Amino acid sequence: MIKPPADDCANNSNQTAQALSIRAQAAELEFLLSTCDCLVSAQTMQGVYDRLAIQITQALRHRLPIVLVVMNGGLMAIGCRLSWW
């Protein structure tokens, strides 16, 4: 029988630790979600994104802009609007 290299055992141990860490983070996020207050409804935000998209479209209608998404907050906004393009 061939034994796995020592590194494989260490990798399995790291993977187990990462899985536990992810579960702990998920539990914490579930708790936060269950105790938080909704400040703005999804429908209101959708309306804001719609108006913003219309304004940007009007301002740049004669240009070909490049869209760069900033990951800290911009991902949700662009994700909602990608269906337009």
N, C-alpha and C positions, 0 to 999 in steps of 0.2 A: 504494500500500500504506500502511495506517495503522500507525504505530508505537505500541506500548503506552506509556502514561505511565511516567515514571521510577520512580514509586512501585511499579508492578507488578514491575519488575525487582528492586527492593529487597525486595519481599515474597517473590519466588521465592528470592532469596539467603537470606533469613531462614528460609524453610521448609526449604531444604536444610540449613542449619546445625542447625535443630531436629531434623530427621530423623537427622542424624549423631550429635547429642547423645543422642537416644533409643536409637540402636543401641549407643552406648558404654555407656549405663546398663544396657541389657539384657545386654550382654556381662559387665559387672561383676556383675550380679545372678546370672547363670548360673554364674559362677565361685564366688560366695559360696555358692550353693545346692549346688554340687558339693563344697565343702569343709566344710560345716557339719555339726554333729551334731544328731540329733533328740532333744530333751529329753523330749518327751511325745508319745505316739502320737496319731493322729487319733481312734482308737477311745476312748482315755482322755478326750480333750477332749470328744468327743461325749457321753460319760457324765456329765461335769461339767456340760455345758450342759443335759442332760436333768434332772439333779437340781436345778440352779438354776432352771430353768423351772417345775418342780413346786413348789418352795418359793415362788417369786414368785406362782404361780397360787393356791396355798393362802392366802397372806398377803393377796392382793388380790381374792379371789373375789367379794366383795360390793361392789366398787368398779369404776369404769371408768377405769383409768389411761391417761395419755398416755405413749407411749414415745418418748423422745428418745435418739438414738444419738450417742455421742461418737466422732468419726472416728478418734481416736487409740487404736485397740485395740477399740472397741466394735462396729465394723462387722462383723467376722467372727462375733462372738457373736450379734448380732441376725440376721444373714443365715442362720445355722444354725437359728434358731428361727422365722423368719417363716412357714415352712410349717405351723406349728401354728395360726396365726391365720387 
